[in-house]
Amino acid sequence: EMVIQLINKKLDENLDARGFIFDGFPRTAAQARALDVLLGSRGTGITMMLALEVDDEELTRRILLRGKQSGRADDQDEAIVRNRIQEYNNKTAPLKEYYSAQGKFHSVKGTGSIDDIFGALCAVIDIVYPEQQRESAYAEIKKKITEELKKEERNEKRKAGGKKAKGAARRKKPAGSAGKRKKPVKKSAKKRTPKPAKKKIPKRARKKGKKPVRRLLSGIRKRLSRVKKNAPKKQPQPRGRTTARKKRK
């Protein structure tokens, strides 16, 4: 009864839905009858029951492998797994008979690749589900996708328009705000602890040195002046000699 109540609540929450898929429910004939009563009160019913048929050995292997990956303790004990499969078969057998009597039970081979199993399920649905209803369902799906795409386009245009408007507002300032000036904000300076003053070390004044060439010339001049001072004085020569020289010239 609790599961039926939950299903009824979900049906009320999804009134626009065109159909439902029940996975793992019903599992007994009693649950199937209760579900038929609920759906019948809403003017609808189960269209088909799909059963994936897999032999017990393959099921045991799959569950044990799943137990190693998930870490579930009840999926790692082979005895527990085989007991669960047996119990499931015993409860499901009457359910198969219940829906077979209504012409709604369909068995699909559950071994092979995922694509093969999916293709087999789609083939059964395409055969059983009325063609007219399939076309209307496809049209509804296409309509929903188109509506979603249009919504996305409108949202993108709104975002783009909003960005342009913000950019224009930033570039163009209002006339009233041109004459207004911002009031100066007084900032209080943080008190800082005075650091001890560093002692100033007087730098020694460097004498401007002369260039190498000037130094050399000044040295030569000093030496010449010393030589002139120490040189012996010249004695005065007689006048005749001097006159004679003049005559010779």
C-alpha positions in Angstrom: 0.0 0.0 0.0 2.9 2.4 0.8 4.4 1.9 -2.7 1.0 2.5 -4.3 0.6 5.7 -2.4 4.0 6.9 -3.5 3.1 6.1 -7.1 -0.2 8.0 -6.8 1.7 11.0 -5.5 4.2 11.0 -8.3 1.3 10.7 -10.9 -0.2 13.9 -9.3 3.1 15.7 -9.5 3.5 14.8 -13.3 0.1 15.3 -14.8 1.6 16.5 -18.1 3.6 13.3 -18.6 2.6 11.1 -21.6 3.7 7.9 -19.8 5.7 6.2 -17.1 8.2 3.3 -16.9 8.1 1.2 -13.7 11.4 -0.5 -13.0 11.3 -3.5 -10.6 7.6 -2.9 -9.8 5.3 -4.8 -9.5 7.0 -8.0 -8.4 4.0 -10.0 -7.3 0.5 -10.6 -8.7 -1.0 -8.8 -5.7 1.0 -5.6 -6.5 0.0 -5.9 -10.2 -3.7 -6.0 -9.3 -3.3 -3.0 -6.9 -1.5 -1.0 -9.7 -4.2 -1.8 -12.2 -6.9 -0.5 -9.8 -4.9 2.8 -9.3 -4.3 3.3 -13.0 -7.9 2.3 -13.9 -9.2 5.1 -11.6 -7.2 7.5 -13.6 -8.4 6.2 -17.0 -5.2 4.5 -18.0 -3.4 1.2 -17.5 -0.3 -0.8 -18.2 0.6 -1.0 -21.9 3.1 -3.8 -21.7 5.5 -5.8 -19.4 9.1 -6.3 -20.6 11.1 -9.0 -19.0 14.9 -9.4 -19.6 15.5 -13.2 -19.6 18.9 -14.3 -18.3 19.8 -17.8 -17.1 20.6 -18.3 -13.4 24.3 -19.0 -13.9 24.9 -15.8 -15.9 22.9 -13.8 -13.3 25.0 -15.3 -10.4 28.2 -14.4 -12.2 27.0 -10.8 -12.8 25.9 -10.2 -9.2 29.1 -11.6 -7.8 31.1 -9.3 -10.1 29.0 -6.4 -9.0 29.6 -7.3 -5.4 33.4 -7.1 -5.9 33.1 -3.7 -7.5 30.5 -2.2 -5.1 31.7 -3.9 -1.9 28.2 -5.0 -0.9 28.4 -8.0 1.4 25.2 -9.7 0.3 26.4 -9.6 -3.4 29.6 -11.4 -2.6 28.2 -14.6 -1.0 27.2 -17.1 -3.8 24.8 -19.0 -1.6 22.9 -15.8 -0.7 22.8 -14.7 -4.4 21.4 -18.1 -5.6 18.7 -18.0 -2.9 17.7 -14.5 -4.0 17.4 -15.6 -7.6 15.3 -18.6 -6.7 13.0 -16.4 -4.5 12.6 -13.9 -7.4 11.7 -16.6 -9.9 9.1 -18.0 -7.5 7.4 -14.6 -7.0 7.7 -13.5 -10.7 6.2 -16.7 -12.2 2.6 -15.7 -11.2 3.2 -12.2 -12.4 4.2 -13.5 -15.9 0.9 -15.4 -16.0 -1.1 -12.4 -14.8 0.2 -10.1 -17.7 0.3 -13.0 -20.2 -3.4 -13.4 -19.7 -3.9 -9.8 -20.7 -1.6 -10.1 -23.7 0.9 -7.6 -22.2 3.8 -9.9 -21.3 6.9 -9.7 -23.6 10.2 -11.6 -23.1 13.5 -10.1 -24.3 16.8 -11.9 -24.4 19.1 -10.2 -21.8 22.4 -11.5 -22.9 24.8 -10.0 -25.4 26.1 -6.4 -25.9 24.3 -3.4 -24.5 23.5 -2.3 -28.1 21.9 -5.7 -28.9 19.7 -5.7 -25.8 18.7 -2.1 -26.4 17.8 -2.8 -30.0 15.7 -5.8 -29.0 13.8 -3.7 -26.4 13.1 -0.9 -29.0 11.9 -3.5 -31.5 9.3 -4.8 -29.1 8.1 -1.3 -28.2 7.8 -0.3 -31.8 5.6 -3.4 -32.5 3.4 -3.2 -29.5 3.1 0.6 -29.1 0.5 1.9 -31.6 2.1 3.7 -34.5 -0.2 6.7 -34.2 0.8 7.2 -30.5 4.5 6.8 -31.4 4.2 9.6 -34.0 2.4 11.9 -31.5 5.0 11.1 -28.9 7.9 11.8 -31.3 6.1 15.1 -32.3 5.8 16.0 -28.6 9.4 15.4 -27.9 10.4 17.5 -31.0 8.1 20.3 -29.8 9.7 20.2 -26.3 13.2 20.3 -27.7 12.3 23.2 -30.0 10.8 25.1 -27.1 13.9 24.6 -25.0 16.2 25.8 -27.8 14.0 28.9 -28.3 14.3 29.6 -24.6 18.0 29.3 -24.7 18.2 31.7 -27.7 16.0 34.3 -25.9 18.1 34.0 -22.7 21.3 34.5 -24.8 19.8 37.6 -26.5 18.8 39.0 -23.1 22.2 38.5 -21.7 23.9 40.1 -24.7 21.5 43.1 -24.6 22.1 43.5 -20.9 25.8 43.6 -21.4 25.5 46.3 -24.1 23.2 48.4 -22.0 25.6 48.3 -19.1 28.5 49.3 -21.3 26.6 52.2 -22.8 25.6 53.4 -19.3 29.2 53.3 -18.2 30.4 55.3 -21.2 27.6 58.0 -20.9 27.4 59.7 -17.6 24.2 61.5 -16.5 24.2 65.4 -16.9 23.3 65.9 -13.3 26.4 64.1 -12.0 28.8 66.3 -14.1 28.8 69.2 -11.7 28.9 67.1 -8.6 32.2 66.6 -6.9 33.0 63.9 -4.6 33.5 65.0 -1.0 37.0 64.5 0.2 37.3 61.7 2.6 39.6 62.2 5.5 41.8 59.2 6.2 43.3 58.9 9.6 46.9 57.9 9.3 47.9 55.0 11.3 50.3 55.6 14.2 53.7 54.3 13.6 56.3 53.7 16.2 59.4 55.9 15.4 62.4 53.9 14.4 65.8 54.8 15.9 67.7 57.2 13.7 70.8 55.8 12.0 74.1 57.6 12.8 75.4 59.5 9.9 79.0 58.6 9.1 80.8 61.6 7.4 82.2 60.7 4.1 85.8 61.7 3.4 86.1 64.3 0.7 88.1 63.0 -2.1 90.6 65.2 -3.8 89.9 65.7 -7.4 92.7 64.1 -9.1 94.3 65.5 -12.2 94.2 63.6 -15.4 97.2 61.5 -16.3 98.4 63.9 -19.1 98.1 67.0 -16.9 99.9 65.3 -14.0 102.8 64.5 -16.3 103.1 68.1 -17.7 103.1 69.6 -14.2 105.9 67.2 -13.1 108.0 68.2 -16.1 107.5 71.9 -15.4 108.6 71.4 -11.8 111.8 69.6 -12.8 112.6 72.3 -15.4 112.3 75.0 -12.8 114.6 73.2 -10.4 117.2 72.7 -13.1 117.1 76.4 -13.9 117.6 77.4 -10.3 120.6 75.0 -9.8 122.3 75.9 -13.2 125.5 78.1 -13.0 125.2 81.7 -14.0 126.8 82.7 -17.4 129.8 85.1 -17.3 129.5 88.3 -19.4 131.4 88.2 -22.7 133.7 91.1 -24.0 132.1 93.7 -26.2 134.6 93.3 -29.1 133.7 89.8 -29.6 130.2 90.7 -29.7 130.9 93.5 -32.2 133.0 91.2 -34.3 130.1 88.8 -34.5 127.9 91.5 -35.7 130.4 92.5 -38.3 130.6 89.0 -39.6 126.9 88.8 -39.9 
